[in-house]
């Protein structure tokens, strides 16, 4: 998906977040949940406040995963460039 289109509206953003979350779940051997199921879980009117909170939590989870992956990559590259003793 084009990065700029991800932020077009709530549907594209939440769909992208679910896709990314499922990618993390797949890497960790956890179940994949289709977007329509996630949408159904959080589509009732009483959840109007809950949905943004859930999107924020998923965003933070994805951000943390991406950040930790980058840190691991940097640590690996630094370790491989150190002179051996």
C-alpha positions as CSV (number, residue, x, y, z in Angstrom):
1,X,0.0,0.0,0.0
2,X,1.2,3.5,-0.8
3,X,2.4,5.1,2.4
4,X,0.5,8.4,1.7
5,X,-2.7,6.5,1.1
6,X,-2.5,4.8,4.5
7,X,-3.4,8.1,6.1
8,X,-6.2,9.0,3.7
9,X,-9.0,8.0,6.2
10,X,-9.8,5.9,9.2
11,X,-10.5,2.7,7.2
12,X,-7.2,2.7,5.3
13,X,-5.2,3.5,8.4
14,X,-6.9,0.8,10.5
15,X,-6.7,-1.7,7.7
16,X,-2.9,-1.1,7.4
17,X,-2.5,-1.3,11.2
18,X,-4.3,-4.7,11.3
19,X,-2.1,-5.9,8.4
20,X,1.1,-4.9,10.2
21,X,-0.2,-6.4,13.4
22,X,-0.9,-9.6,11.6
23,X,2.6,-9.6,10.2
24,X,4.0,-9.4,13.7
25,X,1.6,-12.1,14.8
26,X,2.7,-14.4,12.0
27,X,6.4,-13.9,12.8
28,X,5.5,-14.9,16.4
29,X,3.4,-17.9,15.5
30,X,0.2,-16.3,16.7
31,X,-3.1,-16.3,14.9
32,X,-4.0,-13.9,12.0
33,X,-7.2,-12.0,12.4
34,X,-8.8,-10.7,9.2
35,X,-9.7,-7.0,9.0
36,X,-13.4,-7.6,8.8
37,X,-13.3,-9.5,12.0
38,X,-11.4,-6.8,13.8
39,X,-13.8,-4.2,12.4
40,X,-16.8,-6.2,13.7
41,X,-15.3,-6.5,17.2
42,X,-15.0,-2.7,17.5
43,X,-17.9,-1.4,15.3
44,X,-20.6,-0.9,17.9
45,X,-21.6,2.7,18.7
46,X,-20.6,2.3,22.4
47,X,-17.0,1.7,21.2
48,X,-16.6,5.1,19.5
49,X,-14.0,6.0,22.2
50,X,-12.5,2.6,22.4
51,X,-11.6,2.3,18.7
52,X,-9.1,5.2,18.7
53,X,-7.6,3.8,21.9
54,X,-7.1,0.4,20.3
55,X,-5.7,1.9,17.2
56,X,-3.2,3.9,19.4
57,X,-2.2,0.7,21.2
58,X,-1.7,-1.2,18.0
59,X,0.3,1.7,16.6
60,X,2.5,1.7,19.7
61,X,3.0,-2.0,19.4
62,X,4.0,-1.8,15.8
63,X,6.3,1.2,16.5
64,X,8.0,-0.7,19.3
65,X,8.5,-3.8,17.1
66,X,9.9,-1.7,14.3
67,X,12.2,0.2,16.6
68,X,13.4,-3.0,18.3
69,X,14.1,-4.5,14.9
70,X,16.2,-1.5,13.9
71,X,18.1,-1.5,17.2
72,X,18.9,-5.2,16.7
73,X,20.1,-4.5,13.1
74,X,22.3,-1.7,14.3
75,X,23.8,-3.7,17.2
76,X,24.5,-6.6,14.8
77,X,26.2,-4.3,12.3
78,X,28.3,-2.6,15.0
79,X,29.3,-6.0,16.5
80,X,30.4,-7.3,13.1
81,X,32.5,-4.3,12.4
82,X,34.5,-4.5,15.7
83,X,38.0,-5.8,15.4
84,X,38.4,-9.3,16.7
85,X,40.8,-9.8,19.7
